[in-house]
């Protein structure tokens, strides 16, 4: 048990990480620096490591797709982990925070992933709910023309996904973010094939922003696209909260506050849809 499971932890800097036989730390953007801190780097084998400033954690995703062969594949970040031990997960924030020292003191535990993924198709973070649709949320936070280009590309190159794309972007007010997942190889391969075919087409057409934050375009887009893939294929999703270990001072949102915010946003959204 466990020999055919790998959960990547991607990081662009040296970090203190929990230990588990499933975890596979990988340095992202390794092609752009001579500094080495993990034994695995995303610039070996078939890779897109040099595009890390724009593709973010997707350079680790691509590397795993092309170079690893495991039955169950997952993606974590060095400061974002699935919180399988969270009490009352249905009433939890999509993310909560913990001091790094406290986090590392506790043994990190996974459930029986083989069993879990026999009952669900994929594990994702909980959705975050907004008082407007997902397309509006993207336009508020990012460059809306990039979204228009993405829509055109999906309609032109993979029209079978256009309905699911429209459902998420224009008829939903919530999505699962962070580019975190755990799933079986079948869905990982199918999702990766579709995802990167779309993103590479977008890369050919888009004008990347001069602002580094907005230039992380492909990472932002893929946060939405994994939801589109799940809608298209009607995947059964297990939502698991995310825990974020931080070195600095933090404030942990209460479960009640988050639940009330979610209900309020859903109520406002439904009113605007009437």
Secondary structure, 3 states (H helix, E strand, C coil): CCCCEEEEEEECCCCCCCCCCCEEEEECCHHHCCCCCCCCECCCCCCCHHHHHHHCCHHHHHHHHHHCCCCEEEEEECCEEECCCCCCHHHCCCEEEEEHHHHHHCCCCCCCHHHHHHHCCEEECCEEECCCCHHHHHHHHCCHHHHHHHHHHHHHHCHHHHHHHHHHHHHCCEEECCCCEEEEHHHHHHHHHHHHHHHHHHHHHCCCCCCCCCCCHHHHHHHHHHHHHHHHCCCCEEECCEEEEECCCCCCCCHHHHHHHHHHHHHHHHHHHC
